[in-house]
Amino acid sequence: MNQHIAHIAIVVDDYDDAIRFYTGKLNFKLVEDTALSDTKRWVLLSPPGSGSCHLLIAKAANDEQKSRVGNQTGGRVFLFLYTDDFHRDYEAMTAKGVRFVRPPAKESYGTVAVFEDLYGNLWDLIEPAQGN
């Protein structure tokens, strides 16, 4: 059996604002942006060096979805952005205005800091320790 996660959906208020944040501040690549209707688009983003898993940007379409924007995981860290150079990426993201809500820490599993995306979803920026 061969399986993998292809896309992880994140609910947003605005496609273009989300694309600007992820490409401009996090250096993600816009993989696809296809109009499906007058109100719906298929938008895939990917961090540099990523494999086949993409972030699927989904515009909130109803009140329930709108209530989840920025809080898809009830205040827990939502996504984990692995890097091969924590300090390089931390400095670049900070310089671009990304808000870190927990400072860098050296843990047994690696160097990590928590940041918010444009809606308040929490992410870990993490460089795994050797062997992890």
OpenMM code with the backbone's topology and positions (N, CA, C; nanometers):
from openmm import Vec3, app, unit

residues = "MET ASN GLN HIS ILE ALA HIS ILE ALA ILE VAL VAL ASP ASP TYR ASP ASP ALA ILE ARG PHE TYR THR GLY LYS LEU ASN PHE LYS LEU VAL GLU ASP THR ALA LEU SER ASP THR LYS ARG TRP VAL LEU LEU SER PRO PRO GLY SER GLY SER CYS HIS LEU LEU ILE ALA LYS ALA ALA ASN ASP GLU GLN LYS SER ARG VAL GLY ASN GLN THR GLY GLY ARG VAL PHE LEU PHE LEU TYR THR ASP ASP PHE HIS ARG ASP TYR GLU ALA MET THR ALA LYS GLY VAL ARG PHE VAL ARG PRO PRO ALA LYS GLU SER TYR GLY THR VAL ALA VAL PHE GLU ASP LEU TYR GLY ASN LEU TRP ASP LEU ILE GLU PRO ALA GLN GLY ASN".split()
positions = [
    Vec3(0.0848, -0.1179, 0.0000),
    Vec3(0.0000, 0.0000, 0.0000),
    Vec3(0.0892, 0.1241, 0.0000),
    Vec3(0.0516, 0.2215, -0.0801),
    Vec3(0.1271, 0.3466, -0.0875),
    Vec3(0.0289, 0.4623, -0.0753),
    Vec3(0.0334, 0.5323, 0.0360),
    Vec3(-0.0565, 0.6455, 0.0591),
    Vec3(0.0236, 0.7660, 0.1050),
    Vec3(-0.0326, 0.8842, 0.0842),
    Vec3(0.0269, 1.0063, 0.1375),
    Vec3(-0.0797, 1.1143, 0.1458),
    Vec3(-0.0564, 1.2127, 0.2289),
    Vec3(-0.1472, 1.3267, 0.2368),
    Vec3(-0.1094, 1.4217, 0.1248),
    Vec3(-0.2066, 1.4549, 0.0403),
    Vec3(-0.1803, 1.5397, -0.0757),
    Vec3(-0.2003, 1.6871, -0.0445),
    Vec3(-0.3072, 1.7202, 0.0289),
    Vec3(-0.3393, 1.8598, 0.0573),
    Vec3(-0.3900, 1.8732, 0.2008),
    Vec3(-0.3605, 1.9850, 0.2620),
    Vec3(-0.4165, 2.0207, 0.3920),
    Vec3(-0.4897, 2.1522, 0.3725),
    Vec3(-0.6202, 2.1517, 0.4000),
    Vec3(-0.7029, 2.2703, 0.3764),
    Vec3(-0.6932, 2.3673, 0.4934),
    Vec3(-0.6847, 2.4937, 0.4599),
    Vec3(-0.6894, 2.5998, 0.5592),
    Vec3(-0.7949, 2.6999, 0.5133),
    Vec3(-0.8883, 2.7312, 0.6031),
    Vec3(-0.9992, 2.8200, 0.5699),
    Vec3(-0.9539, 2.9645, 0.5892),
    Vec3(-0.9805, 3.0478, 0.4880),
    Vec3(-0.9356, 3.1877, 0.4885),
    Vec3(-1.0517, 3.2810, 0.4546),
    Vec3(-1.0322, 3.4095, 0.4831),
    Vec3(-1.1316, 3.5116, 0.4479),
    Vec3(-1.1198, 3.5562, 0.3028),
    Vec3(-0.9964, 3.5543, 0.2507),
    Vec3(-0.9724, 3.6113, 0.1181),
    Vec3(-0.8574, 3.5364, 0.0507),
    Vec3(-0.8821, 3.4877, -0.0697),
    Vec3(-0.7786, 3.4144, -0.1426),
    Vec3(-0.6527, 3.4983, -0.1623),
    Vec3(-0.6689, 3.6184, -0.2135),
    Vec3(-0.5526, 3.6993, -0.2508),
    Vec3(-0.4708, 3.7425, -0.1301),
    Vec3(-0.5368, 3.7766, -0.0191),
    Vec3(-0.4631, 3.8109, 0.1029),
    Vec3(-0.3804, 3.6919, 0.1504),
    Vec3(-0.4405, 3.5733, 0.1467),
    Vec3(-0.3697, 3.4530, 0.1899),
    Vec3(-0.2514, 3.4231, 0.0980),
    Vec3(-0.2722, 3.4335, -0.0323),
    Vec3(-0.1626, 3.4096, -0.1269),
    Vec3(-0.0486, 3.5075, -0.1009),
    Vec3(-0.0809, 3.6345, -0.0818),
    Vec3(0.0238, 3.7351, -0.0547),
    Vec3(0.1018, 3.7024, 0.0721),
    Vec3(0.0319, 3.6621, 0.1772),
    Vec3(0.1000, 3.6293, 0.3023),
    Vec3(0.1932, 3.5101, 0.2839),
    Vec3(0.1399, 3.4009, 0.2336),
    Vec3(0.2198, 3.2786, 0.2253),
    Vec3(0.3342, 3.2896, 0.1249),
    Vec3(0.3132, 3.3571, 0.0133),
    Vec3(0.4223, 3.3718, -0.0835),
    Vec3(0.5178, 3.4838, -0.0435),
    Vec3(0.4657, 3.5930, 0.0083),
    Vec3(0.5491, 3.7084, 0.0403),
    Vec3(0.6241, 3.6983, 0.1711),
    Vec3(0.5608, 3.6420, 0.2734),
    Vec3(0.6236, 3.6376, 0.4055),
    Vec3(0.6858, 3.5027, 0.4393),
    Vec3(0.6282, 3.3949, 0.3873),
    Vec3(0.6808, 3.2618, 0.4181),
    Vec3(0.7564, 3.1996, 0.3015),
    Vec3(0.7602, 3.2699, 0.1884),
    Vec3(0.8350, 3.2242, 0.0714),
    Vec3(0.7773, 3.0973, 0.0084),
    Vec3(0.6468, 3.0745, 0.0272),
    Vec3(0.5823, 2.9606, -0.0360),
    Vec3(0.5701, 2.9863, -0.1857),
    Vec3(0.5578, 2.8786, -0.2607),
    Vec3(0.5373, 2.8861, -0.4052),
    Vec3(0.3882, 2.8681, -0.4336),
    Vec3(0.3353, 2.9512, -0.5224),
    Vec3(0.1982, 2.9326, -0.5692),
    Vec3(0.2008, 2.8208, -0.6728),
    Vec3(0.1474, 2.7058, -0.6383),
    Vec3(0.1503, 2.5879, -0.7243),
    Vec3(0.0373, 2.5925, -0.8264),
    Vec3(-0.0810, 2.6341, -0.7803),
    Vec3(-0.1971, 2.6391, -0.8697),
    Vec3(-0.2974, 2.7408, -0.8175),
    Vec3(-0.3604, 2.8112, -0.9093),
    Vec3(-0.4690, 2.9042, -0.8770),
    Vec3(-0.5676, 2.8993, -0.9930),
    Vec3(-0.6698, 2.8165, -0.9785),
    Vec3(-0.7668, 2.7931, -1.0846),
    Vec3(-0.9056, 2.8354, -1.0379),
    Vec3(-0.9729, 2.9178, -1.1173),
    Vec3(-1.1107, 2.9575, -1.0865),
    Vec3(-1.2033, 2.8394, -1.1130),
    Vec3(-1.2840, 2.8045, -1.0128),
    Vec3(-1.3816, 2.6968, -1.0277),
    Vec3(-1.5216, 2.7516, -1.0511),
    Vec3(-1.5441, 2.8726, -1.0033),
    Vec3(-1.6717, 2.9424, -1.0233),
    Vec3(-1.6453, 3.0907, -0.9980),
    Vec3(-1.7502, 3.1695, -0.9960),
    Vec3(-1.7332, 3.3126, -0.9676),
    Vec3(-1.6850, 3.3375, -0.8251),
    Vec3(-1.7080, 3.2424, -0.7346),
    Vec3(-1.6743, 3.2631, -0.5934),
    Vec3(-1.5759, 3.1617, -0.5372),
    Vec3(-1.5391, 3.0610, -0.6142),
    Vec3(-1.4541, 2.9542, -0.5624),
    Vec3(-1.3326, 2.9324, -0.6515),
    Vec3(-1.2162, 2.9171, -0.5851),
    Vec3(-1.0909, 2.8899, -0.6561),
    Vec3(-1.0224, 2.7683, -0.5946),
    Vec3(-0.9411, 2.7032, -0.6763),
    Vec3(-0.8566, 2.5924, -0.6307),
    Vec3(-0.7163, 2.6495, -0.6194),
    Vec3(-0.6729, 2.6755, -0.4955),
    Vec3(-0.5444, 2.7407, -0.4717),
    Vec3(-0.4560, 2.6476, -0.3898),
    Vec3(-0.3403, 2.6129, -0.4453),
    Vec3(-0.2431, 2.5286, -0.3772),
    Vec3(-0.1136, 2.6056, -0.3588),
    Vec3(-0.0581, 2.5964, -0.2380),
    Vec3(0.0692, 2.6601, -0.2045),
    Vec3(0.1624, 2.5554, -0.1463),
    Vec3(0.2922, 2.5808, -0.1589),
    Vec3(0.3903, 2.4847, -0.1114),
    Vec3(0.5163, 2.5569, -0.0649),
    Vec3(0.5724, 2.5166, 0.0512),
    Vec3(0.6986, 2.5772, 0.0936),
    Vec3(0.8142, 2.5276, 0.0075),
    Vec3(0.9245, 2.6022, 0.0052),
    Vec3(1.0406, 2.5602, -0.0745),
    Vec3(1.0887, 2.4213, -0.0320),
    Vec3(1.1165, 2.3374, -0.1287),
    Vec3(1.1688, 2.2047, -0.1004),
    Vec3(1.0642, 2.1035, -0.0571),
    Vec3(0.9380, 2.1433, -0.0604),
    Vec3(0.8309, 2.0541, -0.0163),
    Vec3(0.8115, 1.9411, -0.1158),
    Vec3(0.7634, 1.8308, -0.0659),
    Vec3(0.7317, 1.7178, -0.1520),
    Vec3(0.5958, 1.7358, -0.2159),
    Vec3(0.5116, 1.6374, -0.2012),
    Vec3(0.3835, 1.6388, -0.2710),
    Vec3(0.2677, 1.6928, -0.1875),
    Vec3(0.2900, 1.7300, -0.0627),
    Vec3(0.1830, 1.7829, 0.0212),
    Vec3(0.1738, 1.9345, 0.0038),
    Vec3(0.0528, 1.9823, -0.0253),
    Vec3(0.0311, 2.1251, -0.0479),
    Vec3(-0.0693, 2.1810, 0.0515),
    Vec3(-0.0606, 2.3097, 0.0741),
    Vec3(-0.1602, 2.3823, 0.1514),
    Vec3(-0.2706, 2.4236, 0.0550),
    Vec3(-0.3928, 2.3804, 0.0825),
    Vec3(-0.5086, 2.4151, 0.0002),
    Vec3(-0.5795, 2.5324, 0.0659),
    Vec3(-0.5823, 2.6456, -0.0023),
    Vec3(-0.6473, 2.7658, 0.0497),
    Vec3(-0.7950, 2.7590, 0.0128),
    Vec3(-0.8816, 2.7566, 0.1142),
    Vec3(-1.0260, 2.7457, 0.0923),
    Vec3(-1.0950, 2.8671, 0.1538),
    Vec3(-1.1629, 2.9437, 0.0712),
    Vec3(-1.2336, 3.0614, 0.1219),
    Vec3(-1.3584, 3.0179, 0.1984),
    Vec3(-1.3740, 3.0723, 0.3189),
    Vec3(-1.4911, 3.0417, 0.4009),
    Vec3(-1.6177, 3.0782, 0.3248),
    Vec3(-1.7105, 2.9825, 0.3167),
    Vec3(-1.8294, 3.0008, 0.2338),
    Vec3(-1.9585, 3.0170, 0.3141),
    Vec3(-1.9542, 2.9889, 0.4444),
    Vec3(-2.0749, 3.0028, 0.5260),
    Vec3(-2.0360, 3.0486, 0.6665),
    Vec3(-2.1343, 3.0733, 0.7504),
    Vec3(-2.1070, 3.1269, 0.8840),
    Vec3(-2.0212, 3.0329, 0.9679),
    Vec3(-2.0466, 2.9031, 0.9611),
    Vec3(-1.9666, 2.8088, 1.0388),
    Vec3(-1.8204, 2.8131, 0.9957),
    Vec3(-1.7955, 2.8114, 0.8655),
    Vec3(-1.6578, 2.8183, 0.8163),
    Vec3(-1.5939, 2.9513, 0.8543),
    Vec3(-1.6683, 3.0599, 0.8417),
    Vec3(-1.6147, 3.1917, 0.8781),
    Vec3(-1.5754, 3.1968, 1.0251),
    Vec3(-1.6494, 3.1272, 1.1109),
    Vec3(-1.6169, 3.1264, 1.2538),
    Vec3(-1.4882, 3.0498, 1.2827),
    Vec3(-1.4440, 2.9675, 1.1909),
    Vec3(-1.3218, 2.8869, 1.2088),
    Vec3(-1.1961, 2.9548, 1.1549),
    Vec3(-1.2112, 3.0589, 1.0773),
    Vec3(-1.0940, 3.1266, 1.0207),
    Vec3(-1.0053, 3.1741, 1.1357),
    Vec3(-0.8808, 3.1318, 1.1339),
    Vec3(-0.7851, 3.1708, 1.2370),
    Vec3(-0.7888, 3.0848, 1.3610),
    Vec3(-0.8784, 2.9891, 1.3672),
    Vec3(-0.8884, 2.9049, 1.4865),
    Vec3(-0.9371, 2.7654, 1.4486),
    Vec3(-0.8702, 2.7057, 1.3543),
    Vec3(-0.9118, 2.5740, 1.3077),
    Vec3(-0.8782, 2.4636, 1.4061),
    Vec3(-0.7901, 2.4905, 1.5018),
    Vec3(-0.7476, 2.3858, 1.5951),
    Vec3(-0.7676, 2.4258, 1.7410),
    Vec3(-0.8566, 2.5196, 1.7665),
    Vec3(-0.8887, 2.5555, 1.9041),
    Vec3(-0.7727, 2.6130, 1.9825),
    Vec3(-0.6838, 2.6849, 1.9153),
    Vec3(-0.5721, 2.7494, 1.9832),
    Vec3(-0.4449, 2.6670, 1.9910),
    Vec3(-0.4475, 2.5455, 1.9417),
    Vec3(-0.3258, 2.4631, 1.9373),
    Vec3(-0.2472, 2.4949, 1.8103),
    Vec3(-0.1206, 2.4570, 1.8104),
    Vec3(-0.0417, 2.4701, 1.6879),
    Vec3(-0.1081, 2.3846, 1.5806),
    Vec3(-0.1261, 2.4455, 1.4635),
    Vec3(-0.1986, 2.3820, 1.3535),
    Vec3(-0.1046, 2.3082, 1.2589),
    Vec3(0.0002, 2.3762, 1.2147),
    Vec3(0.0901, 2.3192, 1.1150),
    Vec3(0.2351, 2.3338, 1.1599),
    Vec3(0.3203, 2.2474, 1.1088),
    Vec3(0.4603, 2.2407, 1.1485),
    Vec3(0.5463, 2.2596, 1.0241),
    Vec3(0.6147, 2.3731, 1.0180),
    Vec3(0.6980, 2.4073, 0.9031),
    Vec3(0.8422, 2.3702, 0.9358),
    Vec3(0.8888, 2.2602, 0.8784),
    Vec3(1.0257, 2.2150, 0.9003),
    Vec3(1.1206, 2.2947, 0.8119),
    Vec3(1.2399, 2.3198, 0.8645),
    Vec3(1.3422, 2.3935, 0.7917),
    Vec3(1.4777, 2.3270, 0.8116),
    Vec3(1.5675, 2.3505, 0.7175),
    Vec3(1.7043, 2.3004, 0.7321),
    Vec3(1.7947, 2.4048, 0.7968),
    Vec3(1.7429, 2.5252, 0.8210),
    Vec3(1.8212, 2.6319, 0.8846),
    Vec3(1.7266, 2.7241, 0.9618),
    Vec3(1.7064, 2.6912, 1.0884),
    Vec3(1.6111, 2.7647, 1.1705),
    Vec3(1.6424, 2.9131, 1.1744),
    Vec3(1.7661, 2.9483, 1.2062),
    Vec3(1.8010, 3.0897, 1.2259),
    Vec3(1.7859, 3.1708, 1.0975),
    Vec3(1.8210, 3.1150, 0.9843),
    Vec3(1.8016, 3.1833, 0.8560),
    Vec3(1.6542, 3.2170, 0.8353),
    Vec3(1.5691, 3.1163, 0.8525),
    Vec3(1.4266, 3.1367, 0.8261),
    Vec3(1.3599, 3.2222, 0.9332),
    Vec3(1.3997, 3.2057, 1.0575),
    Vec3(1.3446, 3.2884, 1.1656),
    Vec3(1.3761, 3.4356, 1.1399),
    Vec3(1.5005, 3.4658, 1.1050),
    Vec3(1.5403, 3.6048, 1.0777),
    Vec3(1.4670, 3.6599, 0.9552),
    Vec3(1.4572, 3.5809, 0.8495),
    Vec3(1.3887, 3.6267, 0.7275),
    Vec3(1.2408, 3.6524, 0.7541),
    Vec3(1.1769, 3.5628, 0.8264),
    Vec3(1.0346, 3.5789, 0.8561),
    Vec3(1.0108, 3.6986, 0.9475),
    Vec3(1.0955, 3.7146, 1.0467),
    Vec3(1.0835, 3.8294, 1.1375),
    Vec3(1.1005, 3.9596, 1.0603),
    Vec3(1.1975, 3.9645, 0.9704),
    Vec3(1.2222, 4.0852, 0.8901),
    Vec3(1.1035, 4.1185, 0.7999),
    Vec3(1.0270, 4.0164, 0.7614),
    Vec3(0.9102, 4.0386, 0.6755),
    Vec3(0.7830, 4.0659, 0.7557),
    Vec3(0.7961, 4.0731, 0.8877),
    Vec3(0.6818, 4.1089, 0.9711),
    Vec3(0.5999, 3.9934, 1.0247),
    Vec3(0.6490, 3.8703, 1.0119),
    Vec3(0.5775, 3.7569, 1.0697),
    Vec3(0.5853, 3.7688, 1.2216),
    Vec3(0.4720, 3.7497, 1.2881),
    Vec3(0.4647, 3.7651, 1.4336),
    Vec3(0.4886, 3.6307, 1.5020),
    Vec3(0.5956, 3.6240, 1.5784),
    Vec3(0.6249, 3.5055, 1.6586),
    Vec3(0.5643, 3.5253, 1.7964),
    Vec3(0.4872, 3.4275, 1.8404),
    Vec3(0.4176, 3.4379, 1.9685),
    Vec3(0.4899, 3.3619, 2.0791),
    Vec3(0.5842, 3.2771, 2.0422),
    Vec3(0.6730, 3.2113, 2.1379),
    Vec3(0.8136, 3.2187, 2.0808),
    Vec3(0.9081, 3.2603, 2.1630),
    Vec3(1.0446, 3.2793, 2.1138),
    Vec3(1.1124, 3.1463, 2.0817),
    Vec3(1.2233, 3.1539, 2.0084),
    Vec3(1.2980, 3.0323, 1.9776),
    Vec3(1.3393, 2.9587, 2.1049),
    Vec3(1.3310, 2.8276, 2.0979),
    Vec3(1.3712, 2.7433, 2.2100),
    Vec3(1.4428, 2.6207, 2.1549),
    Vec3(1.5444, 2.5792, 2.2266),
    Vec3(1.6174, 2.4573, 2.1911),
    Vec3(1.5548, 2.3439, 2.2712),
    Vec3(1.4922, 2.2508, 2.2020),
    Vec3(1.4271, 2.1367, 2.2658),
    Vec3(1.5004, 2.0094, 2.2255),
    Vec3(1.4683, 1.8992, 2.2903),
    Vec3(1.5350, 1.7727, 2.2578),
    Vec3(1.5085, 1.7311, 2.1130),
    Vec3(1.3947, 1.7697, 2.0592),
    Vec3(1.3565, 1.7320, 1.9227),
    Vec3(1.4003, 1.8336, 1.8179),
    Vec3(1.4528, 1.9508, 1.8613),
    Vec3(1.5003, 2.0499, 1.7658),
    Vec3(1.4837, 2.1917, 1.8154),
    Vec3(1.5152, 2.2872, 1.7290),
    Vec3(1.4972, 2.4292, 1.7590),
    Vec3(1.3622, 2.4709, 1.7038),
    Vec3(1.2824, 2.5398, 1.7858),
    Vec3(1.1438, 2.5675, 1.7487),
    Vec3(1.0995, 2.7042, 1.7991),
    Vec3(1.0105, 2.7677, 1.7240),
    Vec3(0.9413, 2.8894, 1.7667),
    Vec3(0.8012, 2.8837, 1.7068),
    Vec3(0.7066, 2.9471, 1.7746),
    Vec3(0.5676, 2.9464, 1.7286),
    Vec3(0.5347, 3.0821, 1.6688),
    Vec3(0.4749, 3.0799, 1.5481),
    Vec3(0.4327, 3.2042, 1.4838),
    Vec3(0.2871, 3.1947, 1.4415),
    Vec3(0.2299, 3.3119, 1.4115),
    Vec3(0.0923, 3.3207, 1.3634),
    Vec3(0.0912, 3.3499, 1.2144),
    Vec3(-0.0065, 3.2919, 1.1448),
    Vec3(-0.0278, 3.3343, 1.0073),
    Vec3(-0.1152, 3.4599, 1.0086),
    Vec3(-0.1559, 3.5071, 0.8944),
    Vec3(-0.2296, 3.6328, 0.8875),
    Vec3(-0.3641, 3.6278, 0.9569),
    Vec3(-0.4154, 3.5086, 0.9852),
    Vec3(-0.5451, 3.4960, 1.0513),
    Vec3(-0.5339, 3.4580, 1.1985),
    Vec3(-0.4129, 3.4262, 1.2434),
    Vec3(-0.3942, 3.3872, 1.3826),
    Vec3(-0.3760, 3.2387, 1.4044),
    Vec3(-0.3796, 3.1576, 1.2970),
    Vec3(-0.3489, 3.0154, 1.3124),
    Vec3(-0.2049, 3.0023, 1.3591),
    Vec3(-0.1814, 2.9111, 1.4520),
    Vec3(-0.0471, 2.8918, 1.5059),
    Vec3(0.0290, 2.7862, 1.4265),
    Vec3(0.1547, 2.8169, 1.4024),
    Vec3(0.2467, 2.7291, 1.3308),
    Vec3(0.3738, 2.7138, 1.4137),
    Vec3(0.4380, 2.5986, 1.4041),
    Vec3(0.5746, 2.5808, 1.4532),
    Vec3(0.6703, 2.5992, 1.3364),
    Vec3(0.7734, 2.6794, 1.3571),
    Vec3(0.8904, 2.6776, 1.2691),
    Vec3(0.9905, 2.5906, 1.3422),
    Vec3(1.0343, 2.4833, 1.2799),
    Vec3(1.1183, 2.3881, 1.3514),
    Vec3(1.2304, 2.3341, 1.2628),
    Vec3(1.3494, 2.3333, 1.3208),
    Vec3(1.4620, 2.2612, 1.2610),
    Vec3(1.4846, 2.1391, 1.3484),
    Vec3(1.4541, 2.0203, 1.2970),
    Vec3(1.4666, 1.8997, 1.3788),
    Vec3(1.6109, 1.8769, 1.4237),
    Vec3(1.6251, 1.8208, 1.5427),
    Vec3(1.7567, 1.7818, 1.5919),
    Vec3(1.8087, 1.6666, 1.5065),
    Vec3(1.9387, 1.6510, 1.5020),
    Vec3(1.9979, 1.5392, 1.4282),
    Vec3(1.9357, 1.4087, 1.4759),
    Vec3(1.8957, 1.3247, 1.3819),
    Vec3(1.8367, 1.1963, 1.4161),
    Vec3(1.6856, 1.1991, 1.4295),
    Vec3(1.6264, 1.3175, 1.4212),
    Vec3(1.4790, 1.3268, 1.4290),
    Vec3(1.4202, 1.3476, 1.2917),
] * unit.nanometer
topology = app.Topology()
chain = topology.addChain("A")
for resn in residues:
    res = topology.addResidue(resn, chain)
    for name in ("N", "CA", "C"):
        topology.addAtom(name, app.Element.getBySymbol(name[0]), res)
